Amino acid sequence: MNSPKNSFWIPAFAGMTEKRAGRTWAVTFFLSRSAALIFIFCGCQSRDQIDPRRQLQQILGVSEWRRQALRPEILERSVFKGVEIEKLSLKELAGARTAYVIKTAAGPLARPCVAVIHGHYSKATDIVGLTKSKHISAVGLELAKNGFIVLAPDIEIDYRDMKKETKTALLLAMESKTLMGQRVESVLKWVHYLRNRPDAERGRMGCLGWSMGGQIALYATAFDPDINAVYISNAFDSYRWLSQSPLQSPDNYIPGIWRFGDKDRVGALVAPRPLLIEHASNDATAPFETVEDIAHSLVEVYEKIGAHDRLMFLKHHKAHNFSGSDTVIWFSKWLRPE
């Protein structure tokens, strides 16, 4: 494989290393691939002169998320491995009704915040260290111990019966909504809550996600200009890959998305804010080459506006798993500058 233009897969920070671990994973879903691809075109909207951020919100079916103050119910409080953990509930949310907030007891009152979103076959408790996953580390616990307040929303997926996820996606399509949009809107509401906590430092909000969570983080940051930095893992593969890939989870199939553009155009809505994209060279679920196909145009966007130092690509060798060895470095650089 040829090196990308400008060699932008070379890590920008000293000490970044590539590690080999992990296995690929695959899930069989219950729509045919042909039906899923037709589904993408249902409800397509034309690319006219409307604001691209508004157009993308309409395609995903994301409504305004900042209309009211959110007051979640505290289900439980605990101390675990030297950090305080709150389990919260917002029953009115669809897609992510519960979330965990984690921070150290000692430290300043106001601290920078990061919302961390899991992918399929992992959950919020893996993020905060209460359970273990083979796909993602306890990155929320690591961030909390380094002085951040972390919120991990629990995306609702019934792994005992994956047909339910497909059925939910189809029922939402009947309302001109999408499963990805429902999840993004829930996360945006949790981020809105986190930002307005008394212990949250103003103007210091980050977002991180792996796989499905990486896509949610990308969209959430594109929609919310008050998210200051984002880190996405194994989630920047081209939507065009869906026409060749085995059937993916139903939240990948978004009606009208091809007429809007690919993920590089979504990433352009994040610019000029700091964006780190990590991807595995050996990811069979989302091949590395499909990321390269659209990465160049995003580089051009950042270079054109003089923000090339705020875009980072990092290659690892952990298959379709979270690497994240530079998570603390990245968010410390942009949310807690010296």
Sequence and secondary structure as in RCSB ss.txt:
>XXXX:A:sequence
MNSPKNSFWIPAFAGMTEKRAGRTWAVTFFLSRSAALIFIFCGCQSRDQIDPRRQLQQILGVSEWRRQALRPEIL
ERSVFKGVEIEKLSLKELAGARTAYVIKTAAGPLARPCVAVIHGHYSKATDIVGLTKSKHISAVGLELAKNGFIV
LAPDIEIDYRDMKKETKTALLLAMESKTLMGQRVESVLKWVHYLRNRPDAERGRMGCLGWSMGGQIALYATAFDP
DINAVYISNAFDSYRWLSQSPLQSPDNYIPGIWRFGDKDRVGALVAPRPLLIEHASNDATAPFETVEDIAHSLVE
VYEKIGAHDRLMFLKHHKAHNFSGSDTVIWFSKWLRPE
>XXXX:A:secstr
    GGGTTS SSTT    B         SS HHHHHHHHHTT     SS HHHHHHHHHT     SS    EEE
EEEEETTEEEEEEE TT SS  EEEEEEESSS SSEEEEEEE  TT  HHHHHTSS  SS   HHHHHHHTT EE
EEEE    TT THHHHHHHHHHHTTT  HHHHHHHHHHHHHHHHHTSTTEEEEEEEEEEETHHHHHHHHHHHH T
T  EEEEES    GGGGGTSS   GGG  TTHHHH  HHHHHHTTTTS EEEEEETT SSS HHHHHHHHHHHHH
HHHHTT GGGEEEEEEBSSSS   TTHHHHHHHHHS  
